[in-house]
Amino acid sequence: MTQSTTHSSSVPTLPSPKERRRLREAMDKTEKQVATAVGVTRRTVRSWETGRTTPLGRKRETYARLLAAYAAELDEKKRGKGRHRPKDPENTPAKQATTAFTEAPAPAPEPTTPPEPEPRTDSTSLKDVLPGEPSPSSRPTPSRKKPLNRRPVRTVKEDNRSRQSAQRRKEKAEAMAGAAAAEAARLTPAQAFDELYAYAAPALVRQTYLLTGRRTLAQESVERAFQLAWHRWPEVAVDADPAGWVRGAAYDHATAPWHRFRRACRHPDPFTGERDGRALRRTLLDLPPMYRRTLLLHDGLGIGLPETAAETEATTTAATNRLLHAREAVVEQLPDLGDETVLYERMRELADTVSAPAVATASAVRLASERRAKFWTRVAIAVTLLIIGATAFTVVTAPTRYEPTPAPGQRVGGVPAPKGPQKLDKQDLKLRDKLRAVPLDGPGRLLPRIP
């Protein structure tokens, strides 16, 4: 007992799926390299990073130790950068000015003091600010000591990223608050599922309808995803993002390629309702399914690229390329959306305002999930009994010993084939006549005499 406890405590804990992916990308490692180090396939590593499966046994220990080594190496690099950072105890304004002049030949540094009403006519030479005492004109006051390197102006893309980060933090805080409230109220599994269904189902059915363009398929996909979530509720309840788990299941079912063989899903439904979003919706439906899904997740829902790549089971580079190609295709059809901010706002507005069919109640979804589980359980039991019965019948009727089959006939050569009745010679004819003359019951008949 002590040995097992000691062994389990020595194994490092396994981080979350998003942290696993972050550590691998921070170390600039591919999925194939990690799979080779652990001794599994590339698809298994991708499944571990998306959270669909969890490693067990020795594979878990090896994978956890590898990630711990990556984390330790990254921490060591961070500490090394901080430790080897050059320190200048005499970091005076004159030395900063000297460094700025030496590295980049630019005009004279901006004065930190307020400008004079009249423009300056004197010029400060490089000799005045080289090592030594700084010139009186460039010497800042102790109370307004500022570095010369100013922060660059933020671009539109950085503003979008910061806004997306703030939105994600807000959503995460709301999710954590909801989880804390549910834990404080000690909801039953059915009540927790109903809360999740009421929160995520209306928005999810709009997103799925925007992804497929078919109302019936969108409603069916969302209900099927929640049925699967209720069937695996112990796994979904402890997930870091239950709504994301259900969203991934709904998107997978909606974009399955076998729907094209269904008569009701061959053509998208006619566009009704809002007129402003028809052109954008028609353009989205012309994109490939994975491009459409990536664009909806990133621009429509504001999910980051790493999270989008993890949900679509692709690398961050592949997700980035899909997003860029999708945007290029949309801008080619709709030049008014050439600005990234405008496209982002239109996608968010379309994902929030598109009309979608209503979904069933949470109790009906739970009941359908239970009926489906019972049906497939009975089917599995029936198939198992059928196999057992067939095996028993085979065992009873099978022969208990080996009976060799007769060898097939073979042709014998060298023996002439009979050609009908033979012709009698004189001696045969004489013997025949003599036998006919002897009575049938005489001794000569039984013991013929040779003449």
Secondary structure, DSSP 4 states (H G I P E B T S, - for coil): -HHHHHHHHHSPPP--HHHHHHHHHHTT--HHHHHHHHTS-HHHHHHHHHTS----HHHHHHHHHHHHHHHHHHHHHHHHHHHSS---TT--HHHHHHHHHHHS--SPPPPSSPPPSSPP-----HHHHSSSSPPTTT---GGG---S-PPPPP-HHHHHHHHHHHHHHHHHHHHHHHHHHHHHHT--HHHHHHHHHHHHHHHHHHHHHHHHS-HHHHHHHHHHHHHHHHHTHHHHHTSS-HHHHHHHHHHHHHT-GGGGGSGGGSSPPPP-S-STTHHHHHHHHTS-HHHHHHHIIIIIT---HHHHHHHTT--HHHHHHHHHHHHHHHHHH-GGG-SHHHHHHHHHHHHHH--------HHHHHHHHHHHHHHHHHHHHHHHHHHHHHHHHHHHHS-SS--PPPPPP-PPPS-PPP-SSPPP-HHHHHHHHHHHHS-TTSHHHHSPPP-
